[in-house]
């Protein structure tokens, strides 16, 4: 069944409402939007369902894989699946393109070449890595470009709808489209973070470094605990990692603890020796993160340079061995 409808936000008033009317036409705001979604992956299907729950009208969606069809049956069961160009034609107000980063430019160019886009139509993508330049073919035919990236990891299930509450969206928009962008983010229950076009790669790198690499790091730690004979590493890690994350978000570098922040060179040397014998593939990652941790601990005053000398020597020696 489709996601339950949430109460619509109050209709906007004042200057913002006037600007919104200017974006969509004098008779258009406040009103619901006709929406099409290209890409029924985890992000596209969930955002389509969230916009529908906010009261907007999803009229068509494109997504042909088995996983996409299953997702749509769960999240957008009443929205017809259509070819990509047909979705663009049907989406009179907002076309949401939620495809992989490297496929985005090709999809936009193809839609423009086929005459599937129209002047005044808002064409938005959900890529964190791209801004407005990738939508240039759409802008050239008069469509209004918008980059709208949810800073959240998705599973493609109804559970994601509750996780959208209060999250940030990295938004890049022309000045005239900012009121509508803010309205869409509010309808999704989120908060806009306005990101300059030139800063999109840095914005996305920060999120990928923090979230995607965190998954790798946690799984590396779990694997090494299994190597040490721990049957349920997730039980050991969960309270520790939750506390570390909460402390890091609250305290910054003052949350640093452990042998690197104390300059315990002997302990780190033993870590590296055992890792080299048991899981040599983990050594380069440990070295890189330990060196960066030491740098931050020194800069934050958590580790005195004089106390770091032996530690940095251990890291340098092991780094040379890895490179050899």
N, C-alpha and C positions, 0 to 999 in steps of 0.2 A: 504494500500500500504506500501511497505517497506520504511525504513528510507532513506532519500537522502544521497548519497555518499558525504563524505567530501574529500578534497584534501589529498592525501597521503603525509606523511612527507618525506623529502628528504632521499634517501638511505644512510645508514651509511657508513663512510669511516674510514680508519686508523685502529688502534689497536682494537677498539670496534667491527668493522665489522669483523675483523679476528677472534675474540673470538666468535662472533655470528655464523660464518661459522663452527667453531669447535664444537659448540653445536649441530647444525642441520645437519652437514655434509658439506664437502668441496664445493659441488655444490649447497648448499641450500640457501645461503644468499648473497645478500639481495633478498628475495623472499616472496611471500605471503604464509600464513600458511593454512593448511587444519585443520579445527576446528570442534569439536563436543561438544555439550553442554548437560550435564545431569542435569536436574532440570530446569523447565521452570517457576520458580517463578519470582518474580519481578526483582531480581538481575540477574539471569541467562538469562532471555529473553532480558533484556536491554543490558547486556554486549555482548551477542551474536550479537545483532543488531549493537552495536557500533563497534565490530570487523569487521563485514561485511561492515559497512560504511567506515571503514579504509582500505578496500580492501582485507581483508582476506576472505577465502571461508568457510562458515559454511555448512557442508555436512549432518549433522543429529542432531536431538535434541530429548531428552526424556522428556516427560511431559504429563500425562494422564488425569488430572482433567479437569473439565469444564472451570475453570478459566485459567488454563494453555493453553488450546486449544484456548481460546479467545485471550490471550496474544500473542500467537504465530501467530495467524492470523493477528494480528495488527503489530507485530514487525518483524517476520521472516516468512512471508507468503509463501515463495518459498522453505523453508527448510523442508525436509521430517521428520515426526515424526517416531521414531524407538524405539524398546526396548532398555533398558539401555546397554546391552552387545553389541548390534549392533552399537550403537553410538560410543562406545569405539573402536570397530574394524574399524569403518569408519574414526575416527579422527587420521590420520596418523601422524600429527605433534603436535597438542595441544588438549588435552581433558580437558574441563572446567567443574568442578563439583560444582554446586551451589545448594546444598541441606541444610536443617537445620543442625545446629551444631551437635546435638545429633545423627543424622542419618549418618553423614559423614563417621565415621570409618567403619560402617557396609557396606556402599556402596563400599568403596575402597577395603575392604577385600573380598567382594563377587566378584568384578571384577577380582581381582588377582587370586582367587580360580578357577574362570571359564576360565582362560587363555585369558581374553579379553584385557589385556594390553601387550605392547610389549617393548623390549629394545629400548631406545632412544626417545620414545614418552614422551612429556612433559605432566605430569598430574598435573593440577593446581586446587586448591580449592579457594573459595571466602569467607571462614569463617574468621572472625576476631579473634575468640577465639582460633583457632588451628594454629599450625605452620606446621613443616615438619613431626613430629613424627607420626601424624595420617595417613600420606602417606607411612609409612614404608612398608606395603605389596606391594605397587606399586614399591618402590625403590628396593625391593628384587628381582623383576623380571626384573630389568634393566631400568625401567621408570625413568624419571627425575622429582623429586618432586618440587612443587612451591606453596607457599601460597601468594595469591594476593587478598587483601581485599580492596574494595572501601570504603572510609570514607564518605559515603553519604547515605541518606535515599531515598528509591525508592518507586515509585507508580506503576511501571510496565506499563507505558504509554510512547509514544514518547516524551513527555515533559522531561522525564529523560535524554534523549540524550543530550539536551542542558545543563543540570545541571552537566554533567560529565566534562565539560571544566574546567581545572585548579584544580580539586579536588586532594586530596592525596590518595595514595594507600599504605596500610601497607603491605610491601613485606618482606617475609622471603624466602631466596633462597640459595642453595649451591653456593660457589664462582664461579664455572664454568658456572652457569646458570644466574648470575646477568646481563650480557649484554643483554641476550634475555628478561629477566624480565623488564629491563629498556626500551627496545624497545617496548614491549607490552604496558607498561604504557604510553609511549609517543604516541603510536598509538591510545590509548584511550583518549588522550588529557589531561592526568594527570601527577602527579609528584610522584615519589617513595619516601616513607619513609621506610628506612631499619630497620626492627624490629628484634631483636635477638629472637631466639626460646624461651628462658626462659622468655622473656618479653611479649609474645603474650597475656597471660591472663590479665596483667596489662594494656596493650594497649587497649584491647577490653573493659575492665572494665571502663576505662576513657571515651571511646566513648559512651558506654551504659549509664553511669552516666550522661554525659552531654546532650545527645540527647534524649534517651528514657525517662529518668526521667524528662527532661524538658517538654515533652508532658504531662506527668502526672501532673506536677506542674501547667502548664498553664490551664489545664482543671479543676483542683481543684480551682484555682483562679476564673475561669469563673463561676463555680458552686456557689461559695460563693457570687459572685456579683449578680447572679440570686436570691439567698436567700435574698439579700439586696434590691431586687426590681428593679434591672437594667435589662431592656429588651434586650439590645444588648451588652453583656459584651465584645464581641470581638472588638467592636468599642472603648470601653474604654481602653482595654488592649493593642491593637495593637501598638499605638505610644509609650506607656510607655515601653513595653517589648522590642520593637525594639531598643529604646534608651539605655535601660539597657544592652542589649546584646552587642551592639556596644561599649558602654563604658567599659564593662567588658573585651572584647577582646583587647581593646586599652589601658586601664589603669590598668587592674588587680584589686587588692583589693582597689585601690584608687577610684574605681567606686562605692564602698559601700555607700549607703545612707539609710535613714529610721530610725525608732525608735530603732532598735537593735544597729546600729552603733553609735547612739547618747547616748545610755544607758537609754532610756526613759522607765523605769520599769513600771510606771503606765499605759502607753499606751499598752505595751505588756500584762500586767495583764488583761486589759479590752478586748483585742483581745481574749485571752485564755478563759475568762469567757463566752464571747458571742459564741465563737466556740463550747465550751463544751455544751452550751444550744441548739445550732442550728445544728451543724454538728460535733458531737464528734469524728467521724472517721478521721477528719482532724487535731485533736489536736496532736497526736503523731508526725505527719509529721512536723507541725509547730514548735513543741518543738525541734525536732532534727535539723531542718534547722536553727532555731534561735540560738541554742547553737553553732553550727558550724560557723554561721555568727559572733557571738560574739567572738569566738576564733580567727577567721581570722582578725576581726577588731582590736582586742587587739594586735595581732602579727604585724599588719601593722602600728600600731601607730595611728589608727583612733579613738580608744576608750581607754582611760586611765583605767588601772585596778581599780583604786579607784572609777571611775565613773561607772564601770561595776558591782560593788558588789551587788547593789540592783537588777539589772536586772538578774544576775546569780542566786540570791536567788529566784526570781519569777519563773525562769525556773526550778530550782531544786525542788521547792515546787510543781509545777504542774506536774513535772515528777514523783514525788512520788505518787501523786494522780492517775495518769494514771496507774502506776504499781500496785497500791493497788487493 
